[in-house]
């Protein structure tokens, strides 16, 4: 397995407008790739890319994609601000990919078929060793969250650079809350459905907040777009890096799990050039509206970081936005210097799962919305 692909729509995720203190209340719908799990499937270095929404205050929350590299010595995460409306819950299809580099052991990360980053510390993929791919929903603070049905579709790339679905016999599912029913009622339950025959096709999951929402609903349907199928805005090329852009945009609006096979030139572009979507490049830089929310305070940022990284607030240093100055480590990049910078030398699990802890972290937050811009923990804070 030298590549993995998933797609779903930006569905509206809502949070109760109540004060939850310093508790982390977050939703992540993700694709996670663990290359070479010969040591331990659960502790192996891995790559995660997905859609994340987090409650940041009584009435505010952040929403958007990011990618994360996690290793046995630390990790780093970066918000993605490229593409068309990445931070809008407009039910638009988005795609999430990891593709092994042609030389070495590292992977490129692609969002909407354009490269947004690369890993630095992943294990070599060895023939015969098991590689693991996860796609699904993770919720922290479920009693405050409503997540409508999200339909996850996933494929992987074989060693000869062919994309294909997983055989049903190679797929397992894990659900850690009970299924919603008259016995197990929201908010502490999931509704789930796997669609397959000989091949895994779709994993549909929701986390309802109230009983009325517990009835299984169909996945979010496409919404009408301004451009008819197969047409492009006049300022975009018909072909870009060998990819038929009209066919690509039409595919993204419908069933984007077929795009790699159906769009002329796309599969080859993803494997080689890895910048394939001209519309996403033209829309790059769209992010949160700086005037959308009141500026967050140092106390807000300190509490968020302390909860997210499981350290005492007394051990967290907070540096206010200072344009033109930077004290961030090399692994933290992008988004300019007009950010809150938070750091600690205390032991932390970072944003990883499990009991392993690392020495210190640095994180940066948007000063207007409180959204996480990027972060690193442990030894990956020293990665150039």
LINCORDA-V962602 format. One record per backbone hydrogen bond with DSSP energy under -0.5 kcal/mol. CO is the residue of the C=O (numbers start at 1). NH is the residue of the N-H. If there is no record, write none. Layout:
BEGIN
CO NH
CO NH
END
This chain:
BEGIN
2 100
3 157
4 98
5 155
6 96
7 153
8 94
9 11
10 91
11 13
12 148
14 146
16 18
18 20
20 23
23 25
24 26
25 55
26 140
27 53
28 30
28 138
29 51
30 136
31 49
32 134
33 35
33 47
34 132
40 43
40 44
46 70
47 33
48 68
49 31
50 66
51 29
52 64
53 27
54 62
60 56
60 57
62 54
64 52
65 80
66 50
67 78
68 48
69 76
70 46
73 379
74 71
75 377
76 69
77 375
78 67
79 81
81 285
83 85
85 88
88 90
92 10
94 8
95 112
96 6
97 110
98 4
99 108
106 101
107 119
108 99
109 116
109 117
110 97
111 114
113 276
114 111
117 109
124 126
126 129
130 37
132 34
134 32
136 30
138 28
140 26
141 144
142 145
144 16
146 14
146 148
147 207
149 220
150 152
150 205
152 203
153 7
155 5
156 164
157 2
157 3
158 161
162 158
164 156
166 200
167 170
168 171
178 190
183 185
184 181
185 188
187 189
190 180
191 206
193 204
194 196
195 201
195 202
198 168
199 197
202 195
202 204
203 152
204 193
205 150
206 191
207 147
210 213
211 214
228 231
233 236
238 245
238 246
240 243
243 240
243 245
244 248
245 249
246 230
246 250
247 251
248 252
249 253
250 254
251 254
254 256
255 258
256 259
258 261
258 262
259 263
260 267
262 264
263 266
263 267
264 244
265 269
266 270
267 271
268 272
269 274
274 115
276 278
277 281
278 282
279 283
280 83
281 284
283 286
288 290
289 292
297 301
298 302
299 303
300 304
301 305
302 306
303 307
304 308
305 309
306 311
307 310
312 315
313 316
315 317
317 343
318 320
319 341
322 325
329 332
331 333
337 322
337 339
338 367
340 342
340 365
341 319
342 363
343 317
344 361
346 360
348 358
349 352
358 348
358 360
360 378
361 344
362 376
363 342
364 373
364 374
365 340
366 370
367 296
371 366
373 79
374 364
375 77
376 362
377 75
377 380
378 381
379 382
380 383
381 331
END
